[in-house]
Amino acid sequence: MTVIHVPGSKSVTARALFLAAAANGRSTLVRPLASDDTEGFAAGLTALGYEVEREADAWHLTGRPAGPAAAEADVYCRDGATTARFLPTLAAAGARGSYRFDASAQMRRRPLAPLTEALRTLGVDLRHEEAEGYHPLRIEAAGIKGGELTLDAGQSSQYLTALLMLGPLTATGLRITVTDLVSAPYIEITLAMMRSFGVEVTREGPGGTVFTVPPGGYRATTYAVEPDASTASYFFAAAALTGREITVPGLGEGALQGDLRFTDVLRRMGADVRMTADSTTVRSTGTLSGVTVNMRDISDTMPTLAAIAPFATGPVRIEDVGNTRVKECDRLEACADNLRRMGVTVATGPDWIEIRPGMPRPVEIETHGDHRIVMSFTVTALRTPGITFDDPGCVRKTFPGFHEAFAAVTG
């Protein structure tokens, strides 16, 4: 059995940074993810005037419930979607200030409109400087009273997360009615983490689609960041594909992250999955059956499944993943195109991909600068030696040491 220690969750680290910055007091984040995305988030907080002290295994933040200390700031969000969506929301709640946010060319292509329209509905003075609904944008902060919102989060659950975390920083709180929601487990992460920082959100309405967020702010805490379940998927897939046995500690039955449900997909394909209170183990004979699976709630692991799908004994069909088309790249087409170039038969639709069994031939993977494309097809390379990547280093977004760690585990 091989034990792999996966770095901290990007999603959890980003939320913890927002909550700690907004909290009353000094918070400590234990084992946060240190990657380009999270360091970009921390740098953005520093630009806004928040105190962030970074040690090897702990980051300390002194919260500012009243908002950013800087009266003016120009914040560069790099490639980070959480940075680009959460930081403007945090800054908008400040009592005063003029803030400009911009991002990489890749992030500039990713939509913001449902979030920025919601902020405008709440009275925020917000202007997109170029294309409407995209970075760059400027905010003139003057505090937010609160109120009622209707939100379409069918493109990204991050819109809802940003507004939920904003709620306690408003004068009267927020009541948010959600008409559509993708990646719903990420909202459970948000609600659980807000609880850890002292805020209880209530849910009502059909399917729990109405969220009531009370005012009153957050209290500082010490928060341990669990390992990243999306990153763990590559190691679990490697175990399923090669007949190895791999255990990831820190992710077990009580884990916050929905992407751990990827192991349920592997189980359906024939892998043996064992979960304890604080670890998950996957082992396999290396033979996997075809499957049809709805991955709406775990869409970040869609490329992982697509990358091992050709080795299944039957077709693999992945449904309800239209939102993967507006990630770091159009992941659905990126997976399809790379597999086709490897000689695999693939069909796609607006929100689905179907992959036929076949022996992939080695090619240079077109990564589109997307860390998940690289990490996914690194698993394919276990059975197709000779695969290379046009940008292997883009894994620094979430796991700078991925290639070394993967090689150490898989040989």
N, C-alpha and C positions, 0 to 999 in steps of 0.2 A: 504493500500500500504506500502511495506517495501522498504526503501532506503538503499543500500549497497555501501559503499565507497571502491572501489577496489584499491589495491596498484598500484604504477606506473608500466608502461610497461617495461618488461625485455628487449625486443628488442630495444625500444627507449632509455632506459638508457644506454645500451651497446654502441650504436652508438654515443650517446651524450658524453660518456666518451672518446671514440676515437677522436671525432672531437674537443672536448675541449682540450685534450692533445696535439693535432697537431696545434691548433690555436695560432695566435699571440696575446697574452694578457691573461687576467684573465677572465674565464667564470664561471658562476654560474648555476648549474642544480637545478631546483626547483622541489621538491617532487619526487626525483628519487626513484626507487625501492631499498630497502635495503633487500637483500636476499643473500644466499650463492653464487649464480652466480655473482651478481653485486659486492659484497664485494670482491670476488675473482678477478674480473677484476680490481677493484681499488687497491688491494694489488699488482697485477701484474704491474700496472703503477708505484706504489711506488718503487717496486724492480728495475724498469728500470730508476728510478731517477726523475720521475715526482712528482710535488707537488700536493697532494690531501688533502684537508681539509674537514672533514665531520661534518656537524651539523644535527640536527634531521630532518629538512625538506629541507635542501639545502646542496649541495656539491660544493666546490669551487676548480677549477683547474687552475694552471698557465701553460699555454701552452708552448711548446718548438718546434717551427717550424723546428729546425735543427735536432730534434730527441732526443733519450734518453740521459739523463745526465750521466747515468752510463756507464762506458766503458766496464764493464762486468756484467752479471746478469744471475742468474738461476731462471727462472720463473715457478711456479707451477700453472697450469690453473684449477685445481680442476675438477669438472664435466662440466664446462661451455663451450659449443661449440662456443659461440661468443668470449669468452676469448681466447680459443685455436686457433681460426682462425683469429681474428682481431689483437691480440697483436703481433704475429710474423710478420704480414704484416706491422704494425706500426714501429716495431723495424728495419725491413729491410730497411726502408727509411732513417734511420739515417746515418749521415756522416761517423761514425766509431763505432766500438763496436763488441764484441763477446757475443752472447746471446744463452742460452739454454732454451728450452721450454719442459715441460713434463706435464702430466695430470693424472687423476685417471685411474684406470683400465677400467672403463666404457667409458671414453673419449678416451682412447688409442685404443678402438675398432672402433671408428667412423672415417670415411675416411677424408683425407686432400688432396689427390693427385691432383685433378684438380687445387687447389689453389697453392700448392707448385710447381707444374710444371709450372704454369703461372709465378710465381716469378722467377724461374730459367730461363725462357724464357727472362725475363727482365734483366738477368745478375746477379741475387742475388746468392751469395755463400751460398747454403742451403744444409744441409745433414741430412737425416733421420738416427738416430743412430741404430734403430732396424729394424722393418718392413718398407719397402718402402711405402711411402704414409700415414704414421701414426706417431703419437707422440711416443717417444720423437724426437725432431729435434734440430739442431744447425744452427745458422745464423751468418755469418761474414759480418757485415753491412759495406757498403762503398758508400752509396747513390745509387739512381736509376735514370738513364737517362730518361726512359720513352719509348714509342713506341707503336707498335700494337700487339694485342693479339687476339687469338680465344679461347673462353672458353665454355665448356660444364657445365652448372649450373643445369642440370637435376636432380642431386642428392640433391643439397642444394643451395638456393639462397644466402646463406652467402658467398660463394666463390665470387660471383659477387659483393656483397656489400663491401667486404674487398678490392677488387681491385678498385672499384669506389672511395672509401674513400682514397685509396692510391694515386690516380691520381694527385691531386693538390700538393702532396709532392714530385713528380718527377720533373726533370729539364725541360722536354718538354711536359709533359702531357701523357695521355693514350687514345688509340682508341681501344675499346673492341667490338669484334663481338661475339655475343652469339648464339650458335647453339641450345641450349635447356635450358629451364628455368622452375623451379618449384617454387611454392609459390610467384608468380609474385608481389602480393601486397606489399611484404616486400621490393621490389626494389623501389616502390613508396615512402615508408617511408624513405628509404635512400636518394633518390633524394630530397625530401622535406626538410629533415634535413640538407643536404649539402647546400641547398639554404639558410637556416637560418644562417648558418655559412659562408655565402658569396661566395659560389661556384655554378655556374649554369652549369649543364651537358646538352649537347644536344643529341637528339636521332634521328637517321635516319634509312634508310633501311626498308625492308619489316617487318611490325609489330613492328617497333622501336627496332630492335635487334642490332643496332650499336650505341654504347655510346662513345661520345667524351668528355673527361674530361680535362679541361684546367689546366696548371700549375699555380703557384702563391700563393698557400697556403690558409689558412682559417683565418677568423677574429673572435676574441672572442665575446661571446654574453651571455645574460641571457636566458636560455632555460627551459620552463616548460614541464615536462614529463607528458603525458596523462596517464590515468589509463590503465591497461593491458586488452586488449580485449579478449585474450585467457582465462585469469582468469575469466573474466566476464561471459564467456560461461557457467560455472558451475552453476552460480546463475540464468542465463536466463533459462537453462535447468531445474533447480529446479522449477522455476515458471511454466514452460510448463507442467511439470510432475505432479504437485500437485494442480494446480488450484490457486496458489497464484499470487499476482501481485508484481513484483520486479522492481525497478528503479535503474539504475546505472548512477549517474551524472558524467560529464566529458567526456562521450563517446556519441557523437551525430552525426549529419549529416556531420560535418566537420572533423571527426576523421581520423587520418592517417592510422590506422591499419585495414587491410583487414579482420582480424578474426571477426570483428563486423558483417560481412556478415553471420555469423552463425545464426543470428536472422532471416535471409531470409529463411533458412532451417526450422526453427521452425514455421515461418509463413506458409510455404507450408504444414506443418504437421497439421496446424489448430490453432496455437497459435495467439493471437492478439499482434502485435508489433507496438509500437508507438515511433517515433523518433523525437526529437526536435533538435534545433541547438546544445544543449549541454547536452542531456541526452537520454537514451533509456529505455523504459519500456516494459516488457513482462508480459502478463497475459494469462490465459488459463482456460478452463473448466476441464483440466486434461485428456481429450481425444485427442489422437494424431493419425493421419493416417500414413500409410506406405508411403515411398518415395524412389525414386531412385535419387541419387544426386552425381555430380562430385565435389569432395572436393580437387582437386589438389592445388587450390590457398589458401585453408584454412585448410590444412591438420593437423595442431596442434589441431583443434577442432574435428577431426575424433573420438578420444576416447570418447569425450563428447556425440556425437550422438550415438556411439555404446553402451554406457552405458544406454541410455534411450530407445534404439530401441526395446527391448523385450516387452515394454509396449504399442507399437503402435498397431493399429488394423490390420495392414497388414505388409508384409515384408519391411525391410529397407535395401537398397542396396547402398553401398558407393563405388564409383569408382575412379580410377586414383590417388590412394594414395600409390603407390609403395615406395615413398620416406620415408614413415613412418616406413619402415623396418630398416632404418639406423639412427634412432633417439637414445634417451637414451637406448632404447631397441628396439626389433622388435615389434613396437606397434600394428601392424595389428594382428600378431599371439598372442600377449599378451592379447588383447581384446578377440580374438576368443577363446583362451584356457580358460580364466576365465569364459566367458559366457557358454561354454560347461560344465564346472565343475558345473555351476549353473543350469544345465539341459535345457539350451536354444539350439535350433537347429541353427547351424552356418555353412556356407560354405565360403571358401576363395579361392582366386586365387593370382597370382603374385602381382596384384595391386588393388584387390577389396575384399570386405567382404559383405556377405548378411546374415542378422539376421532375424529369423522368430519370430513371436509373441509367447510369453510364459511367465509363471510366474516364475521368477528366485527364486531359493532357496538360503538361506544364506550359504556362504562358507568363508574361509579365502582367500582373494585376493592375488595372487602372483604378487607383484608390480614390480619386477625386478629393484628396486631402482629408479623407474621412477615416478616423481611427478605427471605427467598427468594421469597415470593409477590410482593413489590414488584418485586424485580430481574427476575424472570422475565417478568411482564406488562409491564414497561417495554420488553422486546423486542417483545412483541405490538404495542405502540403504534407501532412503526416502520411497520407496515402498516395500523394502525387508529388514525389520529389522533383525539384527543379523549378518550382513556382518562385517567382520574384515579384517585387513591388516597385512601382514608380516613385513612391514616397513612403518608405517604411517608417521614417521618423515621425510621421504625424500621430503616432500612438502617444506622444508626449502630452497630448490633450488630456488623457485620463490615466495613463500608466506608462511613464517614461522608461521604466525598466522591463517592459513587457517581453521583448524578444529574448532577453537574458533569462528571465524567469521561466518562459515557456520552454526554452531549450533545456534548461536545467531539469524541468519536470518530465519532458518527453524524450530527451536524449537526441 
